[in-house]
Amino acid sequence: MFFELNDEQKEFQRKVREIYEREVGPLVEEYGKKEAFPIQLFRILGEERLLCLRCPEKYGGPGLEKISECISRELGL
């Protein structure tokens, strides 16, 4: 089966990759050594609407589909 992302999914992938490289990547080594999670990321990810991705918009979430959720997991969020 061949599958290709649609334009919205490609844009979401670009956005997630950019945020990961800017915000998450620099913290990986430091917090990996500490065996801790950088809690400051919750605010950043929340502002970028990257938490609870499948939560419907009517409840304050981004209401994304399963493919976008998988994209975010693939990129490390």
PDB file with SEQRES, HELIX, SHEET and CRYST1 records, atoms N, CA, C and O in Angstrom:
SEQRES   1 A   77  MET PHE PHE GLU LEU ASN ASP GLU GLN LYS GLU PHE GLN          
SEQRES   2 A   77  ARG LYS VAL ARG GLU ILE TYR GLU ARG GLU VAL GLY PRO          
SEQRES   3 A   77  LEU VAL GLU GLU TYR GLY LYS LYS GLU ALA PHE PRO ILE          
SEQRES   4 A   77  GLN LEU PHE ARG ILE LEU GLY GLU GLU ARG LEU LEU CYS          
SEQRES   5 A   77  LEU ARG CYS PRO GLU LYS TYR GLY GLY PRO GLY LEU GLU          
SEQRES   6 A   77  LYS ILE SER GLU CYS ILE SER ARG GLU LEU GLY LEU              
HELIX    1 AA1 ASP A    7  ILE A   19  1                                  13    
HELIX    2 AA2 TYR A   20  VAL A   24  3                                   5    
HELIX    3 AA3 GLY A   25  LYS A   34  1                                  10    
HELIX    4 AA4 GLN A   40  GLU A   47  1                                   8    
HELIX    5 AA5 GLU A   57  TYR A   59  5                                   3    
HELIX    6 AA6 LYS A   66  GLU A   74  1                                   9    
CRYST1    1.000    1.000    1.000  90.00  90.00  90.00 P 1           1          
ATOM      1  N   MET A   1       0.845  -1.185   0.000  1.00  0.00           N  
ATOM      2  CA  MET A   1       0.000   0.000   0.000  1.00  0.00           C  
ATOM      3  C   MET A   1       0.880   1.234   0.000  1.00  0.00           C  
ATOM      4  O   MET A   1       1.802   1.348   0.807  1.00  0.00           O  
ATOM      5  N   PHE A   2       0.599   2.143  -0.891  1.00  0.00           N  
ATOM      6  CA  PHE A   2       1.345   3.393  -0.989  1.00  0.00           C  
ATOM      7  C   PHE A   2       0.519   4.492  -0.351  1.00  0.00           C  
ATOM      8  O   PHE A   2      -0.686   4.604  -0.579  1.00  0.00           O  
ATOM      9  N   PHE A   3       1.192   5.299   0.451  1.00  0.00           N  
ATOM     10  CA  PHE A   3       0.488   6.377   1.134  1.00  0.00           C  
ATOM     11  C   PHE A   3       1.302   7.646   1.016  1.00  0.00           C  
ATOM     12  O   PHE A   3       2.525   7.620   1.153  1.00  0.00           O  
ATOM     13  N   GLU A   4       0.633   8.752   0.763  1.00  0.00           N  
ATOM     14  CA  GLU A   4       1.308  10.042   0.683  1.00  0.00           C  
ATOM     15  C   GLU A   4       0.542  11.052   1.533  1.00  0.00           C  
ATOM     16  O   GLU A   4      -0.689  11.071   1.539  1.00  0.00           O  
ATOM     17  N   LEU A   5       1.280  11.879   2.242  1.00  0.00           N  
ATOM     18  CA  LEU A   5       0.653  12.906   3.077  1.00  0.00           C  
ATOM     19  C   LEU A   5      -0.005  13.961   2.203  1.00  0.00           C  
ATOM     20  O   LEU A   5       0.491  14.289   1.125  1.00  0.00           O  
ATOM     21  N   ASN A   6      -1.129  14.489   2.678  1.00  0.00           N  
ATOM     22  CA  ASN A   6      -1.753  15.600   1.964  1.00  0.00           C  
ATOM     23  C   ASN A   6      -1.036  16.899   2.348  1.00  0.00           C  
ATOM     24  O   ASN A   6      -0.143  16.885   3.195  1.00  0.00           O  
ATOM     25  N   ASP A   7      -1.417  18.002   1.741  1.00  0.00           N  
ATOM     26  CA  ASP A   7      -0.724  19.273   1.969  1.00  0.00           C  
ATOM     27  C   ASP A   7      -0.799  19.728   3.427  1.00  0.00           C  
ATOM     28  O   ASP A   7       0.184  20.233   3.968  1.00  0.00           O  
ATOM     29  N   GLU A   8      -1.959  19.551   4.067  1.00  0.00           N  
ATOM     30  CA  GLU A   8      -2.098  19.935   5.479  1.00  0.00           C  
ATOM     31  C   GLU A   8      -1.178  19.102   6.359  1.00  0.00           C  
ATOM     32  O   GLU A   8      -0.554  19.628   7.280  1.00  0.00           O  
ATOM     33  N   GLN A   9      -1.094  17.835   6.089  1.00  0.00           N  
ATOM     34  CA  GLN A   9      -0.235  16.945   6.875  1.00  0.00           C  
ATOM     35  C   GLN A   9       1.242  17.271   6.652  1.00  0.00           C  
ATOM     36  O   GLN A   9       2.038  17.213   7.589  1.00  0.00           O  
ATOM     37  N   LYS A  10       1.605  17.608   5.430  1.00  0.00           N  
ATOM     38  CA  LYS A  10       2.991  18.004   5.151  1.00  0.00           C  
ATOM     39  C   LYS A  10       3.344  19.285   5.888  1.00  0.00           C  
ATOM     40  O   LYS A  10       4.449  19.409   6.417  1.00  0.00           O  
ATOM     41  N   GLU A  11       2.428  20.231   5.930  1.00  0.00           N  
ATOM     42  CA  GLU A  11       2.659  21.480   6.654  1.00  0.00           C  
ATOM     43  C   GLU A  11       2.773  21.214   8.153  1.00  0.00           C  
ATOM     44  O   GLU A  11       3.623  21.796   8.828  1.00  0.00           O  
ATOM     45  N   PHE A  12       1.924  20.345   8.668  1.00  0.00           N  
ATOM     46  CA  PHE A  12       1.991  19.976  10.082  1.00  0.00           C  
ATOM     47  C   PHE A  12       3.333  19.309  10.391  1.00  0.00           C  
ATOM     48  O   PHE A  12       3.952  19.597  11.415  1.00  0.00           O  
ATOM     49  N   GLN A  13       3.775  18.429   9.513  1.00  0.00           N  
ATOM     50  CA  GLN A  13       5.061  17.757   9.689  1.00  0.00           C  
ATOM     51  C   GLN A  13       6.201  18.783   9.731  1.00  0.00           C  
ATOM     52  O   GLN A  13       7.105  18.681  10.561  1.00  0.00           O  
ATOM     53  N   ARG A  14       6.150  19.761   8.837  1.00  0.00           N  
ATOM     54  CA  ARG A  14       7.170  20.814   8.809  1.00  0.00           C  
ATOM     55  C   ARG A  14       7.161  21.611  10.115  1.00  0.00           C  
ATOM     56  O   ARG A  14       8.213  21.906  10.682  1.00  0.00           O  
ATOM     57  N   LYS A  15       5.962  21.953  10.581  1.00  0.00           N  
ATOM     58  CA  LYS A  15       5.824  22.716  11.819  1.00  0.00           C  
ATOM     59  C   LYS A  15       6.371  21.941  13.013  1.00  0.00           C  
ATOM     60  O   LYS A  15       7.113  22.491  13.827  1.00  0.00           O  
ATOM     61  N   VAL A  16       6.008  20.675  13.116  1.00  0.00           N  
ATOM     62  CA  VAL A  16       6.469  19.853  14.238  1.00  0.00           C  
ATOM     63  C   VAL A  16       7.982  19.692  14.195  1.00  0.00           C  
ATOM     64  O   VAL A  16       8.645  19.785  15.228  1.00  0.00           O  
ATOM     65  N   ARG A  17       8.528  19.455  13.022  1.00  0.00           N  
ATOM     66  CA  ARG A  17       9.980  19.292  12.889  1.00  0.00           C  
ATOM     67  C   ARG A  17      10.710  20.581  13.310  1.00  0.00           C  
ATOM     68  O   ARG A  17      11.722  20.531  14.009  1.00  0.00           O  
ATOM     69  N   GLU A  18      10.185  21.719  12.876  1.00  0.00           N  
ATOM     70  CA  GLU A  18      10.786  23.010  13.228  1.00  0.00           C  
ATOM     71  C   GLU A  18      10.766  23.229  14.742  1.00  0.00           C  
ATOM     72  O   GLU A  18      11.773  23.645  15.316  1.00  0.00           O  
ATOM     73  N   ILE A  19       9.653  22.959  15.383  1.00  0.00           N  
ATOM     74  CA  ILE A  19       9.535  23.134  16.829  1.00  0.00           C  
ATOM     75  C   ILE A  19      10.441  22.165  17.566  1.00  0.00           C  
ATOM     76  O   ILE A  19      11.083  22.531  18.550  1.00  0.00           O  
ATOM     77  N   TYR A  20      10.494  20.940  17.094  1.00  0.00           N  
ATOM     78  CA  TYR A  20      11.367  19.952  17.722  1.00  0.00           C  
ATOM     79  C   TYR A  20      12.819  20.400  17.644  1.00  0.00           C  
ATOM     80  O   TYR A  20      13.535  20.362  18.645  1.00  0.00           O  
ATOM     81  N   GLU A  21      13.256  20.822  16.473  1.00  0.00           N  
ATOM     82  CA  GLU A  21      14.647  21.246  16.310  1.00  0.00           C  
ATOM     83  C   GLU A  21      14.965  22.467  17.156  1.00  0.00           C  
ATOM     84  O   GLU A  21      16.061  22.573  17.708  1.00  0.00           O  
ATOM     85  N   ARG A  22      14.015  23.389  17.262  1.00  0.00           N  
ATOM     86  CA  ARG A  22      14.239  24.635  18.002  1.00  0.00           C  
ATOM     87  C   ARG A  22      14.116  24.457  19.510  1.00  0.00           C  
ATOM     88  O   ARG A  22      14.929  24.997  20.260  1.00  0.00           O  
ATOM     89  N   GLU A  23      13.116  23.712  19.965  1.00  0.00           N  
ATOM     90  CA  GLU A  23      12.792  23.665  21.390  1.00  0.00           C  
ATOM     91  C   GLU A  23      13.201  22.373  22.090  1.00  0.00           C  
ATOM     92  O   GLU A  23      13.677  22.411  23.225  1.00  0.00           O  
ATOM     93  N   VAL A  24      13.023  21.242  21.436  1.00  0.00           N  
ATOM     94  CA  VAL A  24      13.245  19.947  22.082  1.00  0.00           C  
ATOM     95  C   VAL A  24      14.683  19.466  21.900  1.00  0.00           C  
ATOM     96  O   VAL A  24      15.339  19.064  22.861  1.00  0.00           O  
ATOM     97  N   GLY A  25      15.157  19.511  20.676  1.00  0.00           N  
ATOM     98  CA  GLY A  25      16.487  19.005  20.363  1.00  0.00           C  
ATOM     99  C   GLY A  25      17.596  19.480  21.289  1.00  0.00           C  
ATOM    100  O   GLY A  25      18.391  18.665  21.756  1.00  0.00           O  
ATOM    101  N   PRO A  26      17.669  20.789  21.569  1.00  0.00           N  
ATOM    102  CA  PRO A  26      18.739  21.274  22.437  1.00  0.00           C  
ATOM    103  C   PRO A  26      18.679  20.744  23.876  1.00  0.00           C  
ATOM    104  O   PRO A  26      19.676  20.814  24.594  1.00  0.00           O  
ATOM    105  N   LEU A  27      17.548  20.225  24.299  1.00  0.00           N  
ATOM    106  CA  LEU A  27      17.390  19.766  25.678  1.00  0.00           C  
ATOM    107  C   LEU A  27      17.595  18.265  25.849  1.00  0.00           C  
ATOM    108  O   LEU A  27      17.701  17.780  26.975  1.00  0.00           O  
ATOM    109  N   VAL A  28      17.651  17.535  24.754  1.00  0.00           N  
ATOM    110  CA  VAL A  28      17.661  16.073  24.817  1.00  0.00           C  
ATOM    111  C   VAL A  28      18.843  15.539  25.617  1.00  0.00           C  
ATOM    112  O   VAL A  28      18.654  14.731  26.526  1.00  0.00           O  
ATOM    113  N   GLU A  29      20.033  15.967  25.303  1.00  0.00           N  
ATOM    114  CA  GLU A  29      21.209  15.432  25.983  1.00  0.00           C  
ATOM    115  C   GLU A  29      21.206  15.774  27.479  1.00  0.00           C  
ATOM    116  O   GLU A  29      21.436  14.910  28.325  1.00  0.00           O  
ATOM    117  N   GLU A  30      20.946  17.037  27.786  1.00  0.00           N  
ATOM    118  CA  GLU A  30      20.945  17.479  29.185  1.00  0.00           C  
ATOM    119  C   GLU A  30      19.927  16.706  30.022  1.00  0.00           C  
ATOM    120  O   GLU A  30      20.259  16.193  31.090  1.00  0.00           O  
ATOM    121  N   TYR A  31      18.695  16.626  29.537  1.00  0.00           N  
ATOM    122  CA  TYR A  31      17.654  15.979  30.323  1.00  0.00           C  
ATOM    123  C   TYR A  31      17.745  14.457  30.241  1.00  0.00           C  
ATOM    124  O   TYR A  31      17.251  13.756  31.124  1.00  0.00           O  
ATOM    125  N   GLY A  32      18.371  13.951  29.194  1.00  0.00           N  
ATOM    126  CA  GLY A  32      18.625  12.516  29.123  1.00  0.00           C  
ATOM    127  C   GLY A  32      19.578  12.081  30.223  1.00  0.00           C  
ATOM    128  O   GLY A  32      19.397  11.029  30.837  1.00  0.00           O  
ATOM    129  N   LYS A  33      20.586  12.895  30.465  1.00  0.00           N  
ATOM    130  CA  LYS A  33      21.530  12.592  31.550  1.00  0.00           C  
ATOM    131  C   LYS A  33      20.852  12.673  32.909  1.00  0.00           C  
ATOM    132  O   LYS A  33      21.149  11.887  33.809  1.00  0.00           O  
ATOM    133  N   LYS A  34      19.941  13.625  33.052  1.00  0.00           N  
ATOM    134  CA  LYS A  34      19.208  13.795  34.312  1.00  0.00           C  
ATOM    135  C   LYS A  34      18.107  12.755  34.481  1.00  0.00           C  
ATOM    136  O   LYS A  34      17.577  12.576  35.578  1.00  0.00           O  
ATOM    137  N   GLU A  35      17.766  12.072  33.392  1.00  0.00           N  
ATOM    138  CA  GLU A  35      16.622  11.164  33.365  1.00  0.00           C  
ATOM    139  C   GLU A  35      15.360  11.869  33.856  1.00  0.00           C  
ATOM    140  O   GLU A  35      14.629  11.377  34.715  1.00  0.00           O  
ATOM    141  N   ALA A  36      15.143  13.035  33.274  1.00  0.00           N  
ATOM    142  CA  ALA A  36      14.006  13.875  33.656  1.00  0.00           C  
ATOM    143  C   ALA A  36      13.361  14.433  32.391  1.00  0.00           C  
ATOM    144  O   ALA A  36      13.930  14.361  31.301  1.00  0.00           O  
ATOM    145  N   PHE A  37      12.170  14.988  32.557  1.00  0.00           N  
ATOM    146  CA  PHE A  37      11.469  15.618  31.437  1.00  0.00           C  
ATOM    147  C   PHE A  37      11.516  17.127  31.631  1.00  0.00           C  
ATOM    148  O   PHE A  37      11.222  17.613  32.723  1.00  0.00           O  
ATOM    149  N   PRO A  38      11.880  17.875  30.597  1.00  0.00           N  
ATOM    150  CA  PRO A  38      11.912  19.340  30.707  1.00  0.00           C  
ATOM    151  C   PRO A  38      10.488  19.911  30.731  1.00  0.00           C  
ATOM    152  O   PRO A  38       9.883  20.128  29.681  1.00  0.00           O  
ATOM    153  N   ILE A  39       9.967  20.147  31.923  1.00  0.00           N  
ATOM    154  CA  ILE A  39       8.559  20.545  32.052  1.00  0.00           C  
ATOM    155  C   ILE A  39       8.241  21.863  31.353  1.00  0.00           C  
ATOM    156  O   ILE A  39       7.079  22.142  31.059  1.00  0.00           O  
ATOM    157  N   GLN A  40       9.266  22.680  31.084  1.00  0.00           N  
ATOM    158  CA  GLN A  40       9.012  23.935  30.369  1.00  0.00           C  
ATOM    159  C   GLN A  40       8.469  23.682  28.965  1.00  0.00           C  
ATOM    160  O   GLN A  40       7.895  24.581  28.350  1.00  0.00           O  
ATOM    161  N   LEU A  41       8.646  22.477  28.463  1.00  0.00           N  
ATOM    162  CA  LEU A  41       8.117  22.152  27.141  1.00  0.00           C  
ATOM    163  C   LEU A  41       6.591  22.099  27.117  1.00  0.00           C  
ATOM    164  O   LEU A  41       5.989  22.324  26.068  1.00  0.00           O  
ATOM    165  N   PHE A  42       5.963  21.810  28.240  1.00  0.00           N  
ATOM    166  CA  PHE A  42       4.498  21.762  28.265  1.00  0.00           C  
ATOM    167  C   PHE A  42       3.898  23.092  27.839  1.00  0.00           C  
ATOM    168  O   PHE A  42       2.928  23.120  27.081  1.00  0.00           O  
ATOM    169  N   ARG A  43       4.458  24.185  28.314  1.00  0.00           N  
ATOM    170  CA  ARG A  43       3.933  25.509  27.942  1.00  0.00           C  
ATOM    171  C   ARG A  43       4.127  25.742  26.440  1.00  0.00           C  
ATOM    172  O   ARG A  43       3.206  26.174  25.747  1.00  0.00           O  
ATOM    173  N   ILE A  44       5.322  25.456  25.953  1.00  0.00           N  
ATOM    174  CA  ILE A  44       5.621  25.665  24.535  1.00  0.00           C  
ATOM    175  C   ILE A  44       4.724  24.803  23.659  1.00  0.00           C  
ATOM    176  O   ILE A  44       4.129  25.298  22.702  1.00  0.00           O  
ATOM    177  N   LEU A  45       4.626  23.517  23.980  1.00  0.00           N  
ATOM    178  CA  LEU A  45       3.804  22.610  23.184  1.00  0.00           C  
ATOM    179  C   LEU A  45       2.327  22.983  23.267  1.00  0.00           C  
ATOM    180  O   LEU A  45       1.591  22.842  22.290  1.00  0.00           O  
ATOM    181  N   GLY A  46       1.897  23.456  24.429  1.00  0.00           N  
ATOM    182  CA  GLY A  46       0.515  23.909  24.574  1.00  0.00           C  
ATOM    183  C   GLY A  46       0.224  25.133  23.721  1.00  0.00           C  
ATOM    184  O   GLY A  46      -0.812  25.205  23.060  1.00  0.00           O  
ATOM    185  N   GLU A  47       1.142  26.099  23.737  1.00  0.00           N  
ATOM    186  CA  GLU A  47       0.968  27.305  22.927  1.00  0.00           C  
ATOM    187  C   GLU A  47       0.944  26.974  21.435  1.00  0.00           C  
ATOM    188  O   GLU A  47       0.255  27.635  20.659  1.00  0.00           O  
ATOM    189  N   GLU A  48       1.687  25.966  21.044  1.00  0.00           N  
ATOM    190  CA  GLU A  48       1.740  25.553  19.643  1.00  0.00           C  
ATOM    191  C   GLU A  48       0.625  24.570  19.284  1.00  0.00           C  
ATOM    192  O   GLU A  48       0.546  24.097  18.151  1.00  0.00           O  
ATOM    193  N   ARG A  49      -0.233  24.269  20.256  1.00  0.00           N  
ATOM    194  CA  ARG A  49      -1.357  23.337  20.081  1.00  0.00           C  
ATOM    195  C   ARG A  49      -0.871  21.948  19.669  1.00  0.00           C  
ATOM    196  O   ARG A  49      -1.415  21.321  18.760  1.00  0.00           O  
ATOM    197  N   LEU A  50       0.166  21.491  20.363  1.00  0.00           N  
ATOM    198  CA  LEU A  50       0.730  20.178  20.088  1.00  0.00           C  
ATOM    199  C   LEU A  50       0.532  19.204  21.241  1.00  0.00           C  
ATOM    200  O   LEU A  50       1.224  18.188  21.320  1.00  0.00           O  
ATOM    201  N   LEU A  51      -0.393  19.499  22.121  1.00  0.00           N  
ATOM    202  CA  LEU A  51      -0.761  18.580  23.197  1.00  0.00           C  
ATOM    203  C   LEU A  51      -2.186  18.095  22.929  1.00  0.00           C  
ATOM    204  O   LEU A  51      -3.020  18.849  22.428  1.00  0.00           O  
ATOM    205  N   CYS A  52      -2.453  16.854  23.259  1.00  0.00           N  
ATOM    206  CA  CYS A  52      -3.804  16.279  23.083  1.00  0.00           C  
ATOM    207  C   CYS A  52      -4.303  16.527  21.660  1.00  0.00           C  
ATOM    208  O   CYS A  52      -5.373  17.101  21.456  1.00  0.00           O  
ATOM    209  N   LEU A  53      -3.533  16.095  20.705  1.00  0.00           N  
ATOM    210  CA  LEU A  53      -3.776  16.417  19.299  1.00  0.00           C  
ATOM    211  C   LEU A  53      -5.137  15.998  18.769  1.00  0.00           C  
ATOM    212  O   LEU A  53      -5.682  16.656  17.883  1.00  0.00           O  
ATOM    213  N   ARG A  54      -5.689  14.925  19.290  1.00  0.00           N  
ATOM    214  CA  ARG A  54      -6.968  14.442  18.757  1.00  0.00           C  
ATOM    215  C   ARG A  54      -8.162  14.976  19.545  1.00  0.00           C  
ATOM    216  O   ARG A  54      -9.306  14.649  19.228  1.00  0.00           O  
ATOM    217  N   CYS A  55      -7.912  15.779  20.551  1.00  0.00           N  
ATOM    218  CA  CYS A  55      -9.004  16.389  21.316  1.00  0.00           C  
ATOM    219  C   CYS A  55      -9.781  17.323  20.387  1.00  0.00           C  
ATOM    220  O   CYS A  55      -9.175  18.165  19.724  1.00  0.00           O  
ATOM    221  N   PRO A  56     -11.101  17.195  20.324  1.00  0.00           N  
ATOM    222  CA  PRO A  56     -11.901  18.024  19.415  1.00  0.00           C  
ATOM    223  C   PRO A  56     -11.761  19.519  19.700  1.00  0.00           C  
ATOM    224  O   PRO A  56     -11.539  19.933  20.838  1.00  0.00           O  
ATOM    225  N   GLU A  57     -11.893  20.306  18.657  1.00  0.00           N  
ATOM    226  CA  GLU A  57     -11.799  21.756  18.787  1.00  0.00           C  
ATOM    227  C   GLU A  57     -12.836  22.310  19.763  1.00  0.00           C  
ATOM    228  O   GLU A  57     -12.564  23.282  20.468  1.00  0.00           O  
ATOM    229  N   LYS A  58     -14.009  21.708  19.810  1.00  0.00           N  
ATOM    230  CA  LYS A  58     -15.056  22.222  20.704  1.00  0.00           C  
ATOM    231  C   LYS A  58     -14.669  22.112  22.171  1.00  0.00           C  
ATOM    232  O   LYS A  58     -15.282  22.751  23.027  1.00  0.00           O  
ATOM    233  N   TYR A  59     -13.650  21.301  22.464  1.00  0.00           N  
ATOM    234  CA  TYR A  59     -13.155  21.174  23.834  1.00  0.00           C  
ATOM    235  C   TYR A  59     -11.797  21.849  24.016  1.00  0.00           C  
ATOM    236  O   TYR A  59     -11.138  21.660  25.038  1.00  0.00           O  
ATOM    237  N   GLY A  60     -11.380  22.641  23.019  1.00  0.00           N  
ATOM    238  CA  GLY A  60     -10.136  23.389  23.128  1.00  0.00           C  
ATOM    239  C   GLY A  60      -8.914  22.733  22.522  1.00  0.00           C  
ATOM    240  O   GLY A  60      -7.818  23.287  22.598  1.00  0.00           O  
ATOM    241  N   GLY A  61      -9.075  21.570  21.925  1.00  0.00           N  
ATOM    242  CA  GLY A  61      -7.945  20.895  21.298  1.00  0.00           C  
ATOM    243  C   GLY A  61      -7.824  21.257  19.832  1.00  0.00           C  
ATOM    244  O   GLY A  61      -8.667  21.979  19.300  1.00  0.00           O  
ATOM    245  N   PRO A  62      -6.791  20.768  19.177  1.00  0.00           N  
ATOM    246  CA  PRO A  62      -6.638  21.059  17.753  1.00  0.00           C  
ATOM    247  C   PRO A  62      -7.504  20.192  16.845  1.00  0.00           C  
ATOM    248  O   PRO A  62      -7.702  20.530  15.678  1.00  0.00           O  
ATOM    249  N   GLY A  63      -8.023  19.081  17.361  1.00  0.00           N  
ATOM    250  CA  GLY A  63      -8.923  18.230  16.588  1.00  0.00           C  
ATOM    251  C   GLY A  63      -8.288  17.581  15.369  1.00  0.00           C  
ATOM    252  O   GLY A  63      -8.938  17.432  14.335  1.00  0.00           O  
ATOM    253  N   LEU A  64      -7.040  17.200  15.482  1.00  0.00           N  
ATOM    254  CA  LEU A  64      -6.353  16.578  14.351  1.00  0.00           C  
ATOM    255  C   LEU A  64      -6.698  15.101  14.221  1.00  0.00           C  
ATOM    256  O   LEU A  64      -7.198  14.481  15.159  1.00  0.00           O  
ATOM    257  N   GLU A  65      -6.424  14.551  13.045  1.00  0.00           N  
ATOM    258  CA  GLU A  65      -6.717  13.151  12.784  1.00  0.00           C  
ATOM    259  C   GLU A  65      -5.534  12.278  13.189  1.00  0.00           C  
ATOM    260  O   GLU A  65      -4.474  12.787  13.555  1.00  0.00           O  
ATOM    261  N   LYS A  66      -5.717  10.981  13.121  1.00  0.00           N  
ATOM    262  CA  LYS A  66      -4.719  10.001  13.566  1.00  0.00           C  
ATOM    263  C   LYS A  66      -3.390  10.142  12.825  1.00  0.00           C  
ATOM    264  O   LYS A  66      -2.334   9.981  13.437  1.00  0.00           O  
ATOM    265  N   ILE A  67      -3.415  10.434  11.544  1.00  0.00           N  
ATOM    266  CA  ILE A  67      -2.173  10.555  10.772  1.00  0.00           C  
ATOM    267  C   ILE A  67      -1.306  11.682  11.336  1.00  0.00           C  
ATOM    268  O   ILE A  67      -0.096  11.512  11.483  1.00  0.00           O  
ATOM    269  N   SER A  68      -1.906  12.821  11.651  1.00  0.00           N  
ATOM    270  CA  SER A  68      -1.134  13.935  12.222  1.00  0.00           C  
ATOM    271  C   SER A  68      -0.585  13.569  13.597  1.00  0.00           C  
ATOM    272  O   SER A  68       0.532  13.952  13.946  1.00  0.00           O  
ATOM    273  N   GLU A  69      -1.359  12.839  14.362  1.00  0.00           N  
ATOM    274  CA  GLU A  69      -0.869  12.376  15.656  1.00  0.00           C  
ATOM    275  C   GLU A  69       0.363  11.478  15.454  1.00  0.00           C  
ATOM    276  O   GLU A  69       1.341  11.585  16.193  1.00  0.00           O  
ATOM    277  N   CYS A  70       0.308  10.616  14.471  1.00  0.00           N  
ATOM    278  CA  CYS A  70       1.438   9.733  14.173  1.00  0.00           C  
ATOM    279  C   CYS A  70       2.649  10.528  13.703  1.00  0.00           C  
ATOM    280  O   CYS A  70       3.782  10.196  14.051  1.00  0.00           O  
ATOM    281  N   ILE A  71       2.419  11.573  12.918  1.00  0.00           N  
ATOM    282  CA  ILE A  71       3.517  12.437  12.465  1.00  0.00           C  
ATOM    283  C   ILE A  71       4.237  13.030  13.667  1.00  0.00           C  
ATOM    284  O   ILE A  71       5.467  13.039  13.713  1.00  0.00           O  
ATOM    285  N   SER A  72       3.479  13.525  14.639  1.00  0.00           N  
ATOM    286  CA  SER A  72       4.102  14.132  15.817  1.00  0.00           C  
ATOM    287  C   SER A  72       4.885  13.100  16.628  1.00  0.00           C  
ATOM    288  O   SER A  72       5.958  13.409  17.147  1.00  0.00           O  
ATOM    289  N   ARG A  73       4.369  11.898  16.739  1.00  0.00           N  
ATOM    290  CA  ARG A  73       5.072  10.843  17.482  1.00  0.00           C  
ATOM    291  C   ARG A  73       6.344  10.426  16.745  1.00  0.00           C  
ATOM    292  O   ARG A  73       7.380  10.179  17.364  1.00  0.00           O  
ATOM    293  N   GLU A  74       6.254  10.352  15.441  1.00  0.00           N  
ATOM    294  CA  GLU A  74       7.420   9.978  14.638  1.00  0.00           C  
ATOM    295  C   GLU A  74       8.557  10.982  14.820  1.00  0.00           C  
ATOM    296  O   GLU A  74       9.730  10.608  14.821  1.00  0.00           O  
ATOM    297  N   LEU A  75       8.205  12.246  14.973  1.00  0.00           N  
ATOM    298  CA  LEU A  75       9.224  13.288  15.112  1.00  0.00           C  
ATOM    299  C   LEU A  75       9.625  13.528  16.554  1.00  0.00           C  
ATOM    300  O   LEU A  75      10.462  14.389  16.828  1.00  0.00           O  
ATOM    301  N   GLY A  76       9.049  12.790  17.469  1.00  0.00           N  
ATOM    302  CA  GLY A  76       9.524  12.848  18.841  1.00  0.00           C  
ATOM    303  C   GLY A  76       8.668  13.613  19.833  1.00  0.00           C  
ATOM    304  O   GLY A  76       9.078  13.776  20.983  1.00  0.00           O  
ATOM    305  N   LEU A  77       7.497  14.090  19.437  1.00  0.00           N  
ATOM    306  CA  LEU A  77       6.666  14.821  20.392  1.00  0.00           C  
ATOM    307  C   LEU A  77       5.540  13.942  20.893  1.00  0.00           C  
ATOM    308  O   LEU A  77       4.730  14.382  21.709  1.00  0.00           O  
TER     309      LEU A  77                                                      
END                                                                             
